């Protein structure tokens, strides 16, 4: 069985939900013309992302909506039904007093699922989620969601795979960040973004180098391969407050191979056919069946130096 999938990279506008949704709608229609049945957009792409870390509580509440009653989720559900497509997009969710960096997946039969980022570090006003998100779809596959930093924690992807995930939606806003690690990502000069039309190659080299694709290649294929699932990596592109996102939208198969990717330094749609026949005997699933769970109790024992998501992201102290 073949499922055609798509991922989108685009530069959102800070706080401009209407403008951002129009971009989502335009790409969704383009994807449907190509036969796409499942489509992933980036993290917080409807609200804007990195600017929000400067907002006070009222500013975050101004971005937030309830799910599924809010206008963005309802609009996404209508679009999903019209296009007969599974569509995921990121926003800020309000649930009572609590606010979440969330990702809504709309199904064409009217159902919906919402993943709350497990490792939310963006603001003290944002709570972290406390559960994994894996669900059945009308496409005959089980889909999971992990948002950005969730994917960096190895245990999260394995837990999602153990819940039966076939296709992992991995929405991000990454690349060009100021990592504390001497060999981690580093910032990209915003001037390269502003001059991309006159001189695109310096920016393209940064996007394809260790500040973008090079960093992804150190770990993203391993998440797909070791856990035996397809990965749909959707990312922002372009200037996002004081950082420059690197795009690099791509789709990987359960052997960690890149099925399709973009080298564009602008908004783009990436499409690939997912051959579900690869799943049963792929290496990762064979390894999962070879596990010895009785040996792994130590994985759930706190070591005493665990950090909160914000501490792990921003602390200047060594974490290892």
N, C-alpha and C positions, 0 to 999 in steps of 0.2 A: 504494500500500500504506500502510495506517495501522498504527502501533504506539502503543499507549496506554502512557504513561510516568508515573511518579510520583516526587516528591521529598518528603523529610520533614525538618522541623525539630523538634528536641526538646532539652530540658535533660537532659544526662546526669548521673549521680551519680559523683563522683570515686572511681575505683578499684573501683566496684561492678559487675563484669562481668555477674553474674547478673541484677541488677535492670535494667541497661541492655539486655541481650538480650531480656528480657521486653517492654520497650518496642518494640524492633525487631520482635519477633514479632507484637505486637498491631497495629502499623501495617501490617506486611506482609499480615496477614489482611484488614485493612480495605481495603488497596489491591487485593487479589485480588478482593474483592467488587465493586469498581468496574471490574474488567476489566484492571487494570494488568499489563503483561508485563515491564517493566523498572523497577526501583525503586532509588533512591539515598538512602542515609543519610549523616550528616555524618562528617567527619574524626574519628578516634579516639573515636567515639561509644560503643564498647563498653568502653573503659578509662577514659574521662574524659581531659580534655586539659590545661587550663592549670595545674592543680594539679601536674602531673607535672614541670614545670620546676624545682620545689623538691626533687625526689627525688634521692637518691644512686644509685649504680650498682645497689645491691641493690634499691632501690625500683623502678627501671625493670625490672629482671629479674623482679621479682614480678608486674609487669603483663604481661610479654611471653610470647608463645606461638610455637611453630613453625607454619609454614604449609606444607602443609595439615594436618599431623598434629594440630595443637592442637585443643582442644575447641571453641573459638569457630568456627573454620573448618568443622569437621565438623558442628557444629550448623547453621551457615548453609547448608551444602550439603544437609542433610536438609530444611530449610525450603524451599529453592529447588526441590528435587525435588517436595516435597509440593504446593507452590502453582503449579508450572509457571511459574516467574518468575525472571528474572535479578535478583539482589539484590546490592548492594554495601554494605559497612560498613567502618568504620575501626577499627584496633586497633594494638597494638605487636607487631611481629614479631621473633622471635629466630632468627637463622641462625648457628649456632656461637657465637662470642663477640660477633658484631655484632648491634645492635639497630636497628630501623627504625620510623619512623612509616609505617605501611603501610595499604593499602586492598585488601580481598579482595572479589572479585566471584565469586559462586557461580552456576553455570549449571545449569539443570534436568536436563541430560544427565549431570551428575556432574563435568564439567570445572570448573576454577577458574583464576583469574588473580589475581596480586598485584602491585600497583604500590607501589614504595617512593618516598616523597616525595623529589624531586630537590633541593629546597632546604630541608632540615630544619635548623631553628634552635633547636628547643625546649630542647636540652640537649647538653653536650659528650659525653654518653653515647650519643647517637643519631647514626648514620651517615646520609649522604645516598645516595639511589639513584643509579644510573648508566645507566639505560636508560628508554626510553619504553615505554608499555604500550598496545598496540592489538591487538584480537583479534576473530575472527569469533564470532557467536552463533547459536543456533538460530532467532533471530528474522529472520535474513536480512540483518542489518546488522552493520557493524563498530563496535565500541565502544572508546573510549579512556578513560584515567583520568589526571587531574592533580589533585594535592592542594593546595588552598589557595594558598599563595604560588607554587607551580608555575605557576598560571594567570596570575599577574601578569607573568611574564616572557614577552614576546611570542613569542620564538623557540620556546618550549616548545609553545605551542598550534599554531604553524605546522608544527613538526616532527611533531606528532601528526596534523594534517590530512594532511600529505604521506604518512603511513603508511596513509592510507585511512580515517581515522575518520569515521563518520557521526554518532554520538552521543557527546558528551563528558560523562562523569561528573565533576562538579566539587565534591567534598565539601570543606567549609570549617568553620573555627571562627573567625569574623571578625565585624567590627562592634564599635564601642565600644573600639577599641584606642588606645593612646597613641602616635600617629604623631609623629615628629619634624618632619614637614613642616608648615609653618604652615597649609596648606590641606588637610591629610590628615585622617584620622579622629581623633576625640578621645574620651576616656572618657565613659561614661554613669554618672551618680550611681546606685550600687546601691540607694539608698533609693527611687528611682522603681520599681525592680523589686519591692521589698518591699511597696510601696503600690499595686501594679497592680490589685488587686481593688477597693480603695476609690476609686482615682482613676486609671483606665487611660489617659486621654488624654495626659498629659505624656510617658509612656513611649512611647506610639504615635507621637507627634510626633518623638521622638528616633530611633525605629526607621525612620521614613520620611524623616528628614532626612539631613544630610551625615554623620552618624555611622553610618548604615546604608545604606538604599536609595540615597540621593543619591550616596554614594561609589561604590556598585556601578554606577550608571548612567553613570559617567564612563568605564568600561572594559569591563564585562562584555558588553554588547550588541556591542561592536566585536570581541571575541574570536569570537563566533558569526558575525557578518556577514562579517568579513574572511577567515575560514577556511572558510566554507561548511559549518557543522555545527550540529546541535542541541546545546544546553547544558542539562544538568540540574544546577542549583545547589541543593545541600543544605547546611544550615548549622545550627549550634547556636543555641539561644535561651535567654535568661535568664542568671543569674549563673553565671560560670565562674571560680572562685577570685576574684580582685579585679577582673575585667572583666565586662561585661554584653554577651553576644552578641545580635545584632539579628534573627536569624531571616531574614526576607525570602526564604524559599524560593520559587524560581521556575523556570520552564521557558521557554527561548528557542528560536526557530526559526532557520534558517540565514540569515535576513535581519536578525537581531538584534532581532526583534520578540518581545515577551513574550506567550507563549501563555496562561500562567496564573501567578498569584502569590498570595501570602497577605499580608494586613495584620494577621494575628493576632499578638498578643504572647505567645502560649502555643504549646505543641506543636501541629503541624498537618501535614496531608497535602495536597499540591498535585498535581493530575492534569491531563494534557493529551494530546490526540491528536497524534501526530507524523506529518505527511503526508510520507512519504519521496519522493513525487513532486516535492517542492520542491528536492531536492538537485542533480540534474544541471545545471540552468540557473541556479542561484542565483548572485548577484553574486560571492561569495567564490570559488566554484569556477571561475568564468570568469576571475577575476583570477589564480588559481593557475596556470591553463593559459597565462596571458599572461606569466608570469615570464620573466626572462632570467638563469638561474642562473650563467652565465659572468661576470656582473657582481658576484656576491655573495661572493667569496672573503674580503672584509674582515670578514664576519660571523663567521668562525672564527679570526680573528687576535686574540690577547690584546693589550689595550691597556696592560697593566702596572698598572692600578689596580683590577683585579677584587678583589672581597671574597668571603670565605667566606659561606655562608648566615647564620651567626650574626653575622658582622661587618656584613653588609648589613642585617640586622634590628635590631641593637642599637647599632652604632657611632654616635658623636656627630659623626663627621667627615662633611663633605659628600661625596656619592657621584657628583656630576656635574661 
